[in-house]
Amino acid sequence: MLDAGFQFINEEFYAEKASPIRMDTLLENGWRHFGTHFFRYSIGYHGLEIRRVIPLRIRLADFSLSKSQRRIQNKNEDLRTVIRPIEITAEVESLFDRHKTRFDQGVPNSIYDFLSHEPAAVPCEAMEVSVFEGERLLAASFFDVGKIAISGIYAMFEPSENSRGLGIFTMLKEIEFAAHSRKEFYYQGYCYEGESFYDYKKRFRGTESFDWIGNWQAFN
C-alpha cells in the first residue's frame, strides 16, 4: 500500500555524454540508465502488484563481507578475473543469449538493451568484469565509473554454473574495484519493497536506500 505522502516520480531523458561529476549527481538522485536512455521511477509493477521502487547504494567505508559472500569468493578462487573497458565480443553476446533463458518474463532482446553501441565511453566511462575458467567466459558484468562512485549496469553468467553464485561474485569484484579506486559509493541499482527477484541487492553490509525526496539512510 502506498501512503498519501509518497512521492510519485516517473521521468526520463536522453544524453550522449555525462561527465563523472554529473553521473555522481544523477545516481545520488535515483537516476539509472541503459545506454543513452536515463530514467528514474518510484513505483513499478512486480507481477500484478504495484510496488515501491527503492534505489540502493553501498557506503564503501561501512562495507564488509558476510560469511556467505566469503564462501562465494572462496568457491570461485580457481577462476581468472579481468577488469577492463567494455568490449562486446561474439563470446559476450553468446553468453548473454544463454543467460537470458533463465527468465520467463521481461526477456531482453539484446545486450544493447542495456548498453550503447560504444559502451566503454557513451554516455560515460564504463568497464566490465570478465570471469574465465581457462579461456572459457563464465560471467561478465558492466559498471559505470563516476568521480566518487561506480554503478552496476547489468550482470550475466553461464546458467550451467548457477551453483557458483557468479552474479554475486561479479558484484563483489565491482565493489572491490570501487574500494581500491577510493570511491565512496557503489550503486547496486533498484529493488522493490517486499520480496522480489532483486532481493540479492539488499544483502550487502553498508547498504543505504533513497527516499525519493533527497535523503539516503541506512537500509533495514
C-alpha positions, 0 to 999 in steps of 0.5 A: 500500500502506498501512503498519501505522502509518497512521492510519485516520480516517473521521468526520463531523458536522453544524453550522449555524454555525462561527465563523472561529476554529473553521473555522481549527481544523477545516481545520488538522485535515483537516476539509472540508465541503459545506454543513452536512455536515463530514467528514474521511477518510484513505483513499478509493477512486480507481477500484478502488484504495484510496488515501491521502487527503492534505489540502493547504494553501498557506503564503501567505508561501512562495507564488509563481507558476510560469511556467505559472500566469503564462501562465494569468493572462496568457491570461485578462487580457481577462476581468472578475473579481468577488469577492463573497458567494455568490449562486446565480443561474439563470446559476450553476446553468446553468453548473454543469449544463454543467460537470458533463458533463465527468465520467463518474463521481461526477456531482453532482446539484446545486450544493447538493451542495456548498453550503447553501441560504444559502451566503454565511453557513451554516455560515460566511462564504463568497464566490465568484469570478465570471469574465465575458467581457462579461456572459457567466459563464465560471467561478465558484468558492466559498471559505470565509473563516476568521480566518487562512485561506480554503478552496476549496469547489468550482470550475466553468467553461464546458467550451467554454473548457477551453483557458483553464485557468479552474479554475486561474485561479479558484484563483489569484484565491482565493489572491490574495484570501487574500494581500491579506486577510493570511491565512496559509493557503489550503486547496486541499482533498484529493488522493490519493497517486499520480496522480489527477484532483486532481493540479492541487492539488499544483502550487502553490509553498508547498504543505504536506500533513497527516499525519493525526496533527497535523503539516503539512510541506512537500509533495514 
